[in-house]
Amino acid sequence: MYVQINDFTKTIGGKTVLDAIRVGFEEGTVNGIVGPNGSGKTMLLRALCGFIRPTAGGVSIAGKPVVFNESLPERVGVIIEMPGFIAGRTAMENLEYLAGLDGDWDPRETLRLMSLFDLYEHRDKKVKSYSLGMRQKLAIVQALMEHQRLVLLDEPTNGLDRASVTAFLEEIGRQREGGATVIIASHHDDEIRQVCDHIYTMENGRLDTGHVVSPAVVLAGGHGDESAD
């Protein structure tokens, strides 16, 4: 199993926010985690990134443990809340800077994604001039632009119009075709159901691992503002 969560439990102030989560995600699949605000979706993504120290249990990626506050064993594309773009710099300057942190700048792929999300003509504008929807699309670009094998997206369609949601879902299908493992946390199950191979429901820090196979075949072939939980 490419990503394995083993009885991950997190207790904060006597409250269990993640309750013995046990689930695995296979390589080259798109997985949805659906639940209301406060259900633990965002906290689970933070656990996968090593942003929180487990009270019990742990996470492994490609057979290697994820250690709190240390570098991840694999390169991961992430949207958890809004990325910290530098408002006074252009979109391309921000993306090049972020890619440079990992030493993997692919201008061609970045410009392809910018075009896909109708940001190409705005690439040299400062981020402070971007609308909320444009910033969200820029966040998606930064999460995908480095050919990451694992992509973790928290409410990625927030603030997007219908055309941008369609472009996003088609791109996620393309990412899967390229072998990426994608995990999407969302309360828009009607949207992500179109592209997910498995959907898990989450409530009160517990994950229901009974999965639903969704009609992802259409997009798989390439046709066709939430607070932190």
ABEGO torsion letter per residue (X at the ends): XABBBBGBBBBBGGBBABBGBBBBBBBGBBBBBBBBBGAGAAAAAAAAAGABBBABEBBBBGGBBBBBGBBBABBBBBBBEBBBBBAABBAAAAAAAAAAAAGBBBAAAAAAAAAAAGAAAAAABBAAABBAAAAAAAAAAAAAAAGBABBBBBGAABGBBAAAAAAAAAAAAAAAAAGBBBBBBBABAAAAAAABABBBBBBGGBBBABBBBBBAAAAAAGBXXBBBX
